[in-house]
Amino acid sequence: MTNPVTADRRHFEDLQLGEVIELGQTKVSKQMILEFAREFDPLPFHLDEKAAKASLLGGLASSGWQTGALSLRMLVDNFLGKIASAGGLGFTDLKWKTPVMVDDTIGGLATISELRRSKTHPHWGIVGIDFDIRNQKNQQVMTLRLANLVDVRERAA
C-alpha cells in the first residue's frame, strides 16, 4: 500500500539509472559565509578576511560543509522534495576540489548512479546519487555520492 503522504510523488519504480537532475544555482555571499562559519565552522579563513588572505585559500572561503549543505538544499528543491524520499542513509567519496569564495555561484548536476531494492526491507529502494558541484568558472568544487531511501510503490515486486 502506498503511503498517503507521498502518494503523488515519484517512487522507486519511477526513477531511472543515469537520470540527471539539474540542481540550479546559488550565489554564496560574504554574509552567508560568515553566518555559517560563526555557527558551524569557526576557522579563521571562514571568519576573518585578513587571516583568510594570509591562508592557503587566499581569501574568505565558504566551509566545505556549507557547500555540502547548499548542494543538499538544491537537491531537495529540485528532486528529493518531489519523490517519496524517506531520508538519507549517508554519503561516501566526499571531495572538496576547489574552495568556494565570496560571491561565487555554485550549482551543478546530480546523477542517479545506483538503484537497488533493500535486501532486508524490500518495501524500500536505495538510490545512489552522484553530485558534481561547480562554480561559475566551471571548476569542480565538490563531489560526493549520497545514498537515499525511497518508498517502493509495488511492495510485492
Secondary structure, 3 states (H helix, E strand, C coil): CCCCCCCCCECHHHCCCCCEEEEEEEECCHHHHHHHHHHHCCCHHHHCHHHHHHCCCCCCECCHHHHHHHHHHHHHHHCHHHECEEEEEEEEEEEECCCCECCCEEEEEEEEEEEEECCCCCCEEEEEEEEEEECCCCCEEEEEEEEEEEECCCCCC
